């Protein structure tokens, strides 16, 4: 029914954020798990978008940046599949 599909979508929307968490955490800051946002390493209280990617680029670590791009892509793909109910 429409009500149960709305409820299911609402449940998926409520829990999608968890799909952006990495088991390994950010390099050098494993306690931060979110691949889309985290406090910037060099920004005090300011935040970074795709923090592990941005930090690797700033630190001139291209191989680490590529790995972090792959991790972020996997997490975004997982979140999209979760939203679709797959």
Secondary structure, 3 states (H helix, E strand, C coil): CHHHHHHHHHHHHHHHHHHHECCCCECCECCCCECCEEECCCCCCCEEECHHHHHHHHCCCHHHHHHHHHHHHHHHHHHHHHHCCC
